[in-house]
Amino acid sequence: MLFDCPECGLPATVTTRGQLRSTSGAVEHVDVHCVADHRFVGPAETLRVQLGR
């Protein structure tokens, strides 16, 4: 599945998934790597799935 890179909007893939604890329960975090070599680590809910690409 491809996602939009949070930095440049180019296609990106999730390389690692995991759960981190928070005060309101566990939050899924992902490590994303895009074709322009950007890396992003953050909550999975912030990613946009690329449709039709």
N, C-alpha and C positions, 0 to 999 in steps of 0.2 A: 504494500500500500504506500502510495506517495503522499507527502504532505507539503505544504508551503513552508519554505524556510522562514522563520520569524524575522531574520535580518534582511534578506534580499528578495524573498518570494519565489525563488527558483525551486525545482523539485528537490525534496529531501526525504531521507529514509530514517526510521528509528533504528538505532543500533543497540540500545539497551533500554529495558523497562524495569521499574522497581517501585516499591511502595515506601514512602517516608511517613513517619508519624507526625501528627500535628495536634493542636489543641482541639480541633473539631473532627478528629478521626484521621484515618490513613488517606494519603493523597498519592495517586499514581504519578510518578515522575518518569520522564523519558530523556534519552540522549539522542539528539538528532544531528545528522551530518548531511550537508547539501552538496550539490555538484560544484559549487564555487568554493568548497572546502571550509565553509562556516560550520561551527559547532555550537549547539545550544543545549543546555540542560535546564529543564523546568517542568512545570505541571503539564500533564498530557492534555488537560482540558483547554489549554491555550493554542493547540495546534489546529490548523484548518486542513481538512482532507482535500486534495486536488481532485476535482471531478472532471471527467471527460478528457483526461490527458493520457 
